[in-house]
Amino acid sequence: MTRSEEIARLVARIASDKKGMDVVILDLRGISLIADYFVITSGATTIQVQALARHIEEGLGQLGIRPLRREGWRQASWILLDYGEVVVHIFLEEVRRFYDLERLWGDAEVVNWEG
């Protein structure tokens, strides 16, 4: 398992533990230079979206992993945490449905991270 996959799986577990909804990891290796993995999750409210982002940052921060950039914090309808090889997308439910990254990146393999 690569370091980027380990980070993506850790992010998925943190999001799931903090009640992130429909946590998905997309493997972008071989189809995009943007990142190796997208981790996508959603929350019911902007407060939950911010809390998910905070928990992910804290969890990775304990391992010395810091985001290269963070976008969308103020509005919190779509927070993006860019860790280089892993990009985390945390959406409000309706915003996630609108942008539908899973369909947009339909060529990406979905990683089974649970269990």
Secondary structure, DSSP 8 states (H G I E B T S, - for coil): --HHHHHHHHHHHHHHHTT-EEEEEEE-TTT-SS-SEEEEEEESSHHHHHHHHHHHHHHHHTTT---SEEE-TTT-SEEEEE-SSEEEEEEEHHHHHHH-HHHHTTTSEEE----
